[in-house]
Amino acid sequence: VFEVMDQGDWDALKRPMHPDHEFRFPLARSVLDRDGHLALLAGFRKGFTDMQHLVADQLAEGDKVVTRGKVRVRHTGEWTAGKTIEFGFINIVRLKDGTNREEWDELDGLTLMRALGALPEA
């Protein structure tokens, strides 16, 4: 799934999502449905290209899959255009009927904001 996300193939990413998919993300104001989740990803890709998920750990037990790693992107926005940024993530998926029913993402926003110049370096 991360490879498909890195390529930006939203139709292929939508297929394994449950019709009642729910996505929880720290920067979203509310729980997102499947279309909202895909729109968020598409919006992110407008400012950050060359996305690459570097998976460090992936564990599955019961109906849950947990992945930890780093995301590497190239920023194409105003402040730091062309800069490669790397930040950590944790992704949790709950499966139902072989599909992604619920998903939670956490990311290292502090590192991301510092890399963008929105916050001073430590």
Secondary structure, 3 states (H helix, E strand, C coil): CHHHHHHCCHHHHHCCEEEEEEEECCCCCCCECHHHHHHHHHHHHHHEEEEEEEEEEEEEECCEEEEEEEEEEEECCCCCCCCEEEEEEEEEEEEECCEEEEEEEEECHHHHHHHHCCCCCC
